[in-house]
Amino acid sequence: MTTATQAGGRWLAGTVQRLSRLARPRGPEALPVVFDRRRVYVLPTPFGLFFFVLLATMGVGALNYNNNPALLLCLLLAGTAMASLLGAHLQLSALAVHAAGAEPVAAGRPLQLRVHVRADPRRQRRGLRVESGAAAARLSLDQGAGEAVLELPTVDRGWYDLERIRISTTRPLGLARAWAWVWPEAPLLVYPAPEAHGPPLPEGAGDNAQARLHPAGDDVHHLRAWRRGDSRRAIAWKPSARRDALLVREYEQPQGADVVLDWRQLGPLPWEDRIRRLARWVDEAERDQRRYRLVLPSQPALGPASGTQHRHACLRALALLPAGPAHG
């Protein structure tokens, strides 16, 4: 039994691999996509192959010995098996993939691909599994809607080449596997991995100096209500006594003008090392709430600005820089 099951599994895997080259779709497609009968494929599982061999053996024995009860049982089991093929097909029929996307991440971190699926809530869908490459996740539908999250490994910066996504099930009896492919036309971006260690963020230059709140600043900016975790040294006792409530001093610390992150000022660093250093400085500038300007070769400067949108624009520009020479 074990040998037959393993051989059947190898045959099934090879057959699925050969069929996948001819299966729909053969290229990226716009979403939403609804699975119809032409997109759903069904093949027996290794257990299903063993079950069919067992039924064939039982049927031959029943006919040979003219055993009508055994023949009736064999036919009933065969009918149940055929019904399970139809049931597996119906698990995926009319299933709709509405959206697929992921937030950009730094190279080396897993990309969280979210696949949103909808179906008729009147029909229960069980045992659904979503796969892309080596990543896999289970999919559960609640009121006809569900989401699966796939962790896709990343290596290089730039656009991520998304493979086809397979949605499959072995329900209701595990005798057959039904599956369908979808290839979302979803642009997934991978940011450059920031430099692990390096020089600090360059100081700003110019007349556009700013000040930012800092607990160890020089000048008192304003008073605010006490919050859990505030230092006792920052409490303004006299104003607190007058207002009968704890007040805390907020300080401000002078901060340099807009930071300029210039590609040309990175000296003899290799091409990719420059990209990683600039990516690190962009993150540091955002963390310190600094306004910064990114200057890259052969394209307009970005900024000065700050915030999530500006950070995304800068990291996107760094991620999409063409591959350069080893040095320069």
Secondary structure, DSSP 8 states (H G I E B T S, - for coil): -HHHHHHHHHHHHHHHHHHHHHSS-SS-B-S-EE--TTT-EEEE-HHHHHHHHHHHHHHHHHHHTT-HHHHHHHHHHHHHHHHHHHHHHHHHTT-EEEEEE---EETTS-EEEEEEEE--TTS---SEEEEETTEEEEE--BTTEEEEEEEE---SSEEE----EEEEE-TTTSSEEEEEEE-B---EEEE----SS--------SS--EEEE-TT-SEEEEEEE--TT--GGGB-HHHHHHHTS-EEEEEEEEE-S-EEEEGGGGTT--HHHHHHHHHHHHHHHHHTT--EEEE-TTS--EEEE-SHHHHHHHHHHHHTS----S--
